[in-house]
Amino acid sequence: MKMKKLLVMTLAAVTSGLGASAQAEELAVETVVRGLQNPSSVSFSPAGELTVCDSRGTVVMLKGKEAVNYLSGFDTEFWKSDDTGKKWYGVGPLSAIWVADKLVVTDAGKVDGEETLLMFDGPGKASDGVATNAVGPTTDEEADKGEGNLTGMSATKNGKRVFVCGQGFDGKSWVLVANPETKKLKPLLSADENGIETNSPMQTLMGPKNTLYVLYSGAGGKADGLIVQWDLKTKKPVAQWKLPELINPMGMAHIEGKKFAVVENNWSLTEVNQGRVVTVQLGEDGNVDMQETGVKLTGPVSCAFGPDGRLYVSQIGERFDTIDGSVVAIEGVK
């Protein structure tokens, strides 16, 4: 199926959104995609092409300097509403990762308990994807409608397991696992069952020796973020690191060893706030050495290192539900 061009998306140098520190001036920051709406996950195809999720129900791919709709037609919903009926913060597919030559996408625009992972062999429509099952309620609580807002995927090197963060009932926070061959999606790791009070898992990353790192954002507007390293065999945490200075970290990318790039979203229900990009070195006994990069962005959400070594970060921009969103590439994060 022919891919449609997206308007107002060009390669351009970033002119705003940087901190004033000297370190920020040393980092080259470039806007590579403009005109996105509430962008989320960033990833790269085997050919090195950037893919990013857009809340209008699309997955966008950067072909050279031109952005196109690689996939379209996903269901969308609004995350919040008030007593007057006003709705805001549109949600579509929230995470997309490449497992070999297949693109796996979370169908996150559906209601909780109906979301699946969809697998694609090439460009086209959401209806072309092969779906896993959805995950319904895991408790007897009335507020538990099942798992939703699926985000933060990662996969094992052999592609036989895909991990994804569930944003369903906060009283039972889950990381889920899917088998791409059987299309079976099921709960795997529960923070609450292991005495971890910080909820909202946002990003998974494979760790050494059959472990998984999970970034938890915590409560909106509070600096209670957390990174947990899970043993995938025992399903128990083996280490935890509090991120007390970061308000709602949402994206994480591996640098080397136990060092990661982390993006702070600084979430608010009513407006987009300025966030930042930092690096964290995870030490012994829960100690964290956090370093500022000096780069500040407007509502940064997700990050990933590209094949060129730059850190690519999606940001919401000045306003929700508009085409203020973009992806920037930052050179020198290490």
Summary of the structure (lengths in Angstrom):
residues: 334
radius of gyration: 18.3
end to end distance: 39.2
largest distance: 53.3
contacts: 1194
relative contact order: 0.15
helix: 4%
strand: 49%
